[in-house]
């Protein structure tokens, strides 16, 4: 799988993605995020642009010529690395592939707070309920205490390994 990223006019992401799919026969995604928002007096989940102005392309074969992309109305430039390579690599490629797996839509961000009661849902301590001592939002980790050898031991766990004890994800946004 070959991955590429286009920078385009913000209001034309949908048009650019559709045009690229038609012209090149590849998959094109402009990433969205679901946000819990007040709309007409109710809290609803709405899709918003995650990265306005960016469209990711996914091709089975390497795109040898970028001329067709430059001809798509709304494309400003094709992103490239310092070696002038258009294909994404490293963490950029991993991010693009994650978007593809999620069909371009990122769900609501779970937010946890110090003192919140959570349950571990994976691993050796699956089912253990504990309180959050500290939260590192940037790294999506939290410090908790777990029982070990007749004492409480502090450790760090990722958001993905825990759930809110009432079974609902917290849907506030971070950062």
C-alpha positions in Angstrom: 0.0 0.0 0.0 1.4 3.4 -1.0 0.2 6.4 1.0 0.3 10.1 0.0 -1.0 13.4 1.4 -2.3 16.4 -0.4 -2.7 19.9 0.9 -5.7 21.5 -0.7 -8.2 24.4 -0.3 -10.0 23.7 3.0 -13.5 23.9 1.6 -12.7 21.6 -1.3 -11.5 18.5 0.6 -14.6 16.5 -0.4 -14.3 17.5 -4.0 -10.5 16.8 -4.1 -11.0 13.4 -2.5 -13.8 12.4 -5.0 -11.8 13.7 -8.0 -8.7 11.8 -6.9 -10.7 8.6 -6.6 -12.1 9.1 -10.1 -9.0 10.2 -11.8 -6.5 7.8 -10.2 -8.7 4.9 -9.1 -7.3 5.0 -5.6 -8.9 5.5 -2.2 -8.9 9.1 -0.9 -9.9 10.2 2.7 -10.2 13.6 4.3 -10.2 12.8 8.1 -13.1 13.7 10.3 -13.6 13.6 14.1 -16.8 13.0 15.9 -17.4 15.7 18.5 -20.2 15.8 21.1 -21.7 19.2 20.5 -24.8 21.3 21.4 -27.1 21.5 18.4 -30.6 22.9 18.5 -30.8 22.5 22.3 -29.5 18.9 22.3 -26.2 17.2 22.7 -25.4 15.4 19.4 -22.4 13.8 17.8 -21.3 15.8 14.7 -18.5 15.2 12.3 -15.9 17.9 12.0 -12.7 18.1 9.9 -9.8 16.6 11.9 -7.2 18.2 9.6 -8.8 20.9 7.5 -7.2 21.1 4.1 -5.6 17.6 4.1 -6.5 14.6 1.9 -4.8 11.2 2.2 -4.4 8.9 -0.8 -4.0 5.1 -0.7 -2.9 3.3 -3.9 -2.1 -0.3 -4.6 0.6 0.8 -7.1 3.2 3.6 -6.6 2.1 6.8 -8.3 4.9 7.5 -10.7 3.6 10.8 -12.0 2.1 13.6 -9.8 1.0 15.6 -12.8 -2.6 14.3 -12.6 -2.8 15.4 -9.0 -1.6 18.9 -9.8 -4.4 19.1 -12.3 -7.2 18.4 -9.7 -8.9 21.7 -8.9 -8.3 22.7 -5.3 -5.0 20.9 -4.8 -2.4 23.3 -3.6 0.5 20.9 -3.2 1.5 17.3 -2.7 3.4 16.9 0.5 6.9 15.5 0.3 9.7 14.8 2.7 13.2 16.4 2.8 14.4 13.9 0.2 11.6 15.1 -2.1 9.8 11.8 -1.9 6.0 12.0 -2.1 5.2 8.6 -0.5 4.5 8.9 3.3 6.8 7.0 5.6 7.4 6.4 9.3 4.9 7.9 11.7 3.2 9.8 8.9 2.5 6.5 7.1 1.3 4.9 10.3 -1.1 7.8 10.9 -2.4 7.6 7.4 -2.9 3.8 7.7 -4.7 4.2 11.0 -7.1 6.7 9.3 -7.7 4.1 6.5 -8.5 1.4 9.1 -11.0 3.8 10.7 -12.5 4.8 7.3 -11.3 8.4 8.0 -13.5 8.9 11.1 -11.9 9.3 14.5 -14.3 8.7 17.4 -14.8 10.9 20.5 -11.7 11.2 22.7 -12.1 9.6 26.1 -11.1 11.9 28.9 -10.3 10.7 32.4 -9.8 12.7 35.6 -7.9 12.3 38.8 -10.0 10.6 41.4 -12.3 8.9 38.8 -13.2 5.3 39.4 -12.3 3.0 36.5 -12.1 -0.7 35.8 -9.2 -2.4 34.1 -10.6 -4.3 31.0 -7.5 -6.1 29.7 -4.5 -7.9 31.0 -3.5 -9.5 34.3 -5.6 -7.2 36.4 -8.7 -7.4 34.2 -11.8 -6.6 36.3 -10.0 -4.7 39.0 -11.6 -1.4 40.0 -9.4 1.4 41.1 -9.2 5.2 41.2 -7.0 7.4 39.0 -4.1 9.1 40.8 -2.7 11.1 37.9 -3.5 11.6 34.3 -1.1 12.3 31.4 -3.4 13.5 28.6 -0.6 13.9 26.1 0.5 10.3 26.3 -3.0 9.0 27.0 -1.9 7.2 30.2 -3.0 7.3 33.8 -1.4 6.3 37.1 -3.4 4.0 39.2 -2.9 1.8 42.3 -3.3 -2.0 42.0 -3.2 -4.6 44.7 0.1 -6.6 44.7 1.7 -8.6 47.5 -0.7 -7.3 50.1 0.0 -3.6 49.3 -1.1 -1.0 46.8 1.4 -0.5 44.0 1.4 2.5 41.7 1.6 1.9 37.9 0.8 3.6 34.7 -1.7 2.2 32.2 -3.0 3.4 28.8 -6.5 4.7 28.2 -7.3 1.7 26.0 -6.8 -0.7 28.9 -9.5 0.8 31.2 -13.2 1.7 31.1 -15.3 4.0 33.2 -17.0 2.0 36.0 -20.5 3.0 34.9 -19.7 1.5 31.5 -19.8 4.7 29.6 -17.0 6.5 27.9 -16.4 10.0 29.0 -17.0 12.2 26.0 -15.4 15.5 26.8 -12.6 16.7 24.6 -9.0 17.2 25.7 -6.3 19.7 24.9 
